[in-house]
Amino acid sequence: MTKPTSSPPDIAARCREVVAAAEDLKAKRLRILELSEISSLADYFLVCSGNSERQVQAIADAVLQRLRAEHVRAHHVEGYQSGRWVLLDFGDFVVHVFDEETRSFYALEKLWADAPDVTHEFTQ
């Protein structure tokens, strides 16, 4: 299965929209990892946390709504009902919204430690 193609500026613009949506909902510890050189899963993983299941769901909703306004829809959504780890797969990038306990347990940033942290390129 091949990834949908988008030009890099489109991916960057979409990632910035995700960051803005997450920040609007007071997401914590936002990190963006660039996977393009080390994995075929996606070009970027965007990882953030919420303080509660409700906030995790609200952040995921905000991301989905913001990108839907740009005519971009998630290919797949997982974990929304539990609100502990919501995965939003947009093909070129994947958004992970965690509660703090689940984020600490799975430690994606450690699992993908070889991926450059490019958060500064997408945040103000």
Secondary structure as GFF3:
##gff-version 3
##sequence-region A 1 124
A	DSSP	alpha_helix	8	24	.	.	.	ID=ss1
A	DSSP	beta_strand	28	34	.	.	.	ID=ss2
A	DSSP	beta_strand	44	50	.	.	.	ID=ss3
A	DSSP	alpha_helix	53	68	.	.	.	ID=ss4
A	DSSP	beta_strand	76	78	.	.	.	ID=ss5
A	DSSP	beta_strand	85	89	.	.	.	ID=ss6
A	DSSP	beta_strand	93	99	.	.	.	ID=ss7
A	DSSP	alpha_helix	100	106	.	.	.	ID=ss8
A	DSSP	alpha_helix	108	111	.	.	.	ID=ss9
A	DSSP	three_ten_helix	119	121	.	.	.	ID=ss10
###
